Amino acid sequence: LLVITIDDEDVRLQSQTEKLQGTSISDRNLSRLLTLIQAQRPAAIGLDVYRDTPAQLPQLATQLRDNANLIAICKIGYDQANPYGTAPPPEIPPESFRVGFSDFVIDPDEVVRRQVLAIAATSQPDSRCQVPTAFNLELALRYLQPYLDGQQTGIAAEWGEDLNIRVATTPNLPTAAHAYRPTGLVPLPTDWHPYAVRFRRLPSQFGVYQGRQTDTAGTQILLNYRATPTPKGVAIAKPLRWFLASDQPPSAQALQTLIQGRIVLIGVSARDRDDFFKTPFGNQLDDRTPGVFLHAQMLSQLLSAVLDGRPLLWQLPGGWELVWVGAWAIAMVGGAGLLRRLVKVSPWWTAAIAISVGAAGLGLVCGGILFLWGGWWPLIPPILAGSLATLGTTALAVRQSQYSLQSTDIR
């Protein structure tokens, strides 16, 4: 991945010579940038910049209309602040599969932890953005296109509205939309067999979202961020001015190394454009992440799940969560009872030992499941249930023991 950012300095430099008219990049500079990028044969170009008015520059209008590798954005706008959303570029028809929605789903604490892949157009009939799939998903499918099995890739009712991506061993023949095979595409081993990755949609109530008014409409999955110091570490990033510098332009070799075979994302990181979001990496004002890097995280998750077998985050169904919690509660109670028989110490000490050992073991098991297989299983509920059950049965055992001693003294 390569991210080209349009930051505050880029906006300032452009405003000295260009009329931005409320946008972050002028038509002339965007046309120059697209020409420069396309010359280096990228796998795909993602334009994470809203353009709901016609291009004033004929050359740019042609580039937007005819570049089959370019994916643009629109906004569904399902919140009250923007109920009608933002339309896609007029030069790109929505039915061309070259437009994806840029909307994120946000938790009650305003942190982005989920990724929405698709949503039914009928859910927002008044929106100006009538496309079914996300911007990052369209880019992932464009990158994987040479290997895709079109009959078994997509989102269908018979698959439970899950996303299914099936890749084959042998690349497909080039099509008009893909006149060449991206040189940066990871080659699949010759002994691989066709296989599919199923991105299972989240249930309406699950895990820590139990009992909350959580919007899980559409096809949503949990977002497994890359383990980098910040969310921006997911991709190489360069500012716009680096590419368009007239005094020290980048060399052809440097451009080829950065761009060829990659997915190039163009997005805004200028502070005054307010395209920033809270993430698990930090929710303070300075910790917020530009939307273009969130798209890069989501795109990285999709590609790595297909090409590298990287585990997706998943959770137990609601009924099995109850079984999991109950099993650990029984195990802690049984452990405390066994210790009371084997060790001649206070029952409360045996309860404390059983709870401590059970909590430590539970932490190791949940951590192992999470880091090895991506399973997000309950940790705190089993500890609470086991602690309460162990303390309760210990109190009952102590009371019965005291009652038995009192009965013996009376006799």
N, C-alpha and C positions, 0 to 999 in steps of 0.2 A: 504493500500500500504506500501511496504517496499522498500527503495532504498539502495542498497549496492554500495558505491562509491569507485572508485579507484583513490585516490588523489596523490599528489606529494610525500608524505611520503610513501605511499604504493609502488609507482614505485621505490623510492630510496631503500627501504628495500629489495624488490625483486631483484634489480640489484646487490645486494651484494652476492647473492647465486644462482641466476638464469640468464640464457641467454634469455633476453626478445625478441631480434631480431626484434625490431621496434614495438612490441605490448605493451599493458599496463599490461597484466597479462600472466604469463607463463602457459603452458599446464598443468603442475603439479598442480599449485595453482588453476587453473580453475576447474580441475577435483576434487580436494579436496573440493572446495566450492560447486560445484554442488552436490556432495555426501552428504555433510552436510545439504544443503537446502532440497534436495529431501527426506531425512529421516524424515523431519518434516511435510510432506504432504502439500505443498503449493498449492494454486489454480492454479497458473501458474508461470512460470519463464520467464522473458524477458531479453535476453542477448543483451544489447545495446553496443556491442563491435564488430567491424568489424573483420571477420575471413574468408578471401577469399583463404586461403591455407589449405591443409589437416593437420589435427592434427598429431603431431609427436608421441603422446602418445596413444597407442591402447585403453586404458581404456577411455580416453577422446573421441576418435572417436566413441566408442560404446555409450557413454552417449549422445553425440550430435545426433546420428542416432536414438536411441531407446527411448529417453525420449519424450513421446507424449505431455507433458505439457510445453516443452521448445520452446519458440518462438525466432528466431534469426532475424538479420537485414541484409539488403543490401542497397545500395544507387543507386538511379536512375541516378543522376548526370546530370541534365539537364542544368547546367551552363557551361560556357566556360572553367572554371578552371578544371572541371572534367566531360568532355562530355560523357564518357563511364561508369561512376559510379564505384561501387564496388560490386563484386559478393557475393552471400551468402556463408555460409560454405559449402564446397563440400559434407559433410556428410548429409546435409538436403536438399532433393529435393524441388525445388520451388513449385511444384504442391501439396505438402503435407499440405498446409495451415499452415505451421509452420515457414514461413518467411514473413516479412513485410518490406516495404521500410521505411527508417528513415528520408527521406527528409522533410524539412520544407519550407513553402512559406513565403517569407520575403517582407515586404512593402518597398516602395522607401526610407524610412528613416532607413532601416535595422532593424526594429522592427518586432517581430513575433506577429501578431494579428489574424492570421487565422490558421485553422487546415485543412489539406488535408487528406481525408479519403480514397480516391481511385482515380486511374488514369488509363486510357486505355494504355495497353502495346504498342499499335501501335503508341502512341505519341512519344515514344523514342525507335525505333526499333533497334538501335545500342547499347543500354545499356546492361550491364552485369547483371542488376537487372530486370528481367522480372516477376515481381509479381504485381498484381492489387491493393492490399490493404495495408494500413499503418500498421506499427508495433503496434501502440497503439490500433488500431481497432481490430487486430487479438487477442491481449491480452484481450480486453473487451469481445469479443465473446467467448473466451475460458472460461473466468470467468462466463459468463452468460449461458454457454452451457446447464446446466441441465434444464433451463427454456425456452429455445429457441424454437420457432415454425419455423422449417427449411423451410417450404414452404412460409412463409411470412417474412423472415429475409434475408436481403442482399441488393444489389444494382442492380436494373433491369431497362431496358429501359422503361417498362410500368409504372414505378414509377417516370419517369422523371429524372432518375439517382440520385434520392435521396437515402439516406440510410434509410432503414426501419428495426427496431428491434422489433419483436413481442415476448412477453413473456407470458407463460401460468401459471395458478395457481399451477398445480401439476408438480413436477419435472419429467423429462424423466427418463427412466430406464438407469442405467449406461451402457456405451459402452466401447469398448476396449480402446478408447482414454481417457475415464474418468472412471477409475475403482472405484472411490469413489466420494462422494459428498463433495465439499469443506465445511469444518465445519464453515468457516468464512462467507459463503454466507448469505446475509440478508434474513431471512425467509419471504415469502410473506403471508399476511393474508389469512385465509381460505375463506373469503367472496369476495376475489378479482376475477374479471373476466379477461379473456385474453385481453390484450390491446397492442397497438403498439405505438412506438415513431418514428416520422418521422423527420429525420435530413435533412432539406431542403438545397439543394445546393445553393450557392450564384449566383446571376445573373452576367452577364459579366460587367454591369455597375450599381453601387448602391451606395447610401449614400455618404460618403466622398470620395469614389473612382470614382465619376463621372468625366469623361473627362480624367482620367489617364490611362496610359498603364499598367493596372493591369492584371496579369496572374491569371485568375480564372478557368483554365482548370481543368478537373476532378471534383470530388465531394468535395467541400470545404465548411466549415462552419466557423463562427466567433468563436474565442476562448474566452470563459468566464473564466478568471483566478479566482482562489480562493482568497477570501479577507483575505489574510495572509500578515504579514509584508514583506515577500519576497516570490518569487515563490517556494523556497525550503521548505516552510512550508506546502506544500500539502501532505507530507508523512513523516513517520519516516525514518531517514537516519542513517546508520552506515558505517564506513570505512571498507575496506577489511581486514586490519590487526586485527580488533576486532574479526573477525570470525576465522582467521587462527593463532591467537596468540598461541604459544606453552608454554609460561611461565604461562599465566593466561587465559586459554581457557574459552569461555562462557559456562555456565551451560546448561544442557538439558532443564531445565524449562525456562530459558531465551530465548533459541532458539525456543522453542515451542510457547511461547507467541508472539515472533516477526514474526514467519514464518507461522504457521499453518493456513490454509485457506486464506492466503493473496496472492496477486500478488507481486512477488519479482522481482524488476528491478535491473540489474547489469549494471553499466555505469561508464564512465570515467569522473572525475572532475579535473584531473591533468592539470595545466595551460599550460604545453608545448604541450598538445595534441590538443589545439585550437578547442575544441568542445563547444564553448560558444556563446551565442546569446543575443541580446538586447531584452528587454521586456518593457511593459508599466510601470514596477516598477522602471526603471532607465536604461539609455543608456550610462552611463559612463563606463570606462574600468573595474572598480571594481564592477560594478553593473550587469555585464553580467551573464547569468545563464547557467549552464551546460545543454547540450541537454537531458540528462537523466531525469532532473526535468521538462523539457518542455513536454516530453512524459508522465510523471506522471500527469501533469496538464491536458493534453488532455485525458488521460485515465480516470481521475477523472470526467471530464465533461461528457464523454460517460456513465459511470456507474451511476452517480448521476441523469442524465436525465431519465434513465430507472428505477432505483430502488427507487429514492427519489422524482421524479417529478420535479427536479430542472429545472427552465426555461432556455431555450437556448436563445442566443442573436438572434434577428431577426429584420428586417427592412421593411419599406413600399416599395411596388413596385414603380418604377419610376413615373408612372402617378399619383399615390396617394400622392407622395411627393409634387407634384405641387399643388394638391388640398389642402393639409395641409398648405403649405406656403401661398397660396392665401386666405384661410379661415382666418388665423391669421392676414394677412394684412388688410382684410376687417373689421375684428373685431376691430383692432386698429383705423382704420379710422372712423368707426362708433362710437367707444367710444369717440374719440376726438370731433366729431360732436355733440354728445349728451352732453358732458361737456360744449361745447360753448353755448348751449342753457340754461343749468341749472345753470352755474356758471358765474357770471359777472367779469371775469378776462381776462387778455390778452390771445388771441388765442394761443400764443406760450407757455404759461403756461399750457393750457389745452392739447396741443400736447405733452408737456413734461410729464405731468401726465399720459396721455393715453399710451405713449410709455413705461414708467416705470412700470405701472401696468400690461400692456400686457407682457412685458419681464419677470417680476416676475411670473406672472401666467403661462406663457409658460415654465419657468424653473421648476415650481412645477409639471406641467402636464408631461413634458418629464422625469423628475426625477422619478415621480411615476410610469410611464409606464415602465421605465428601471428597477427599483428596484423591482417592483411587478411582472411584466410579461416578463421582458427581452427584451422589445421593444427598439431598438436604432433608435429613431425618430429625424428628423432634429430640431435643436435648433437655431443655428446661422442664417441660411437662413430666417426663419420666422421673427426673430427680425430685420434683415436688411431690408427685404421687407416691414415689417410693419412700421419701422421707416421712410424709404424713402417715402412710400405712405402717411403716416400721415403728415410728414413735407411738402410734395408736395401739398396735399389738403389744409393744413392750409395756406400755402403761397398763394394759389389760392383764398381761402376765404378772407384773409386779403386784397388782391388786389381788389377783387370785392367789399368789404366793403368800401375801400378808393375811388373806382370809383363811388360808389353810393353816398358817401358824397360829392364828387366833383360835381356830377350832381345836387344834391339838392342845393348847394351853387350857382350854375349858374342860376338856376331858381329864 
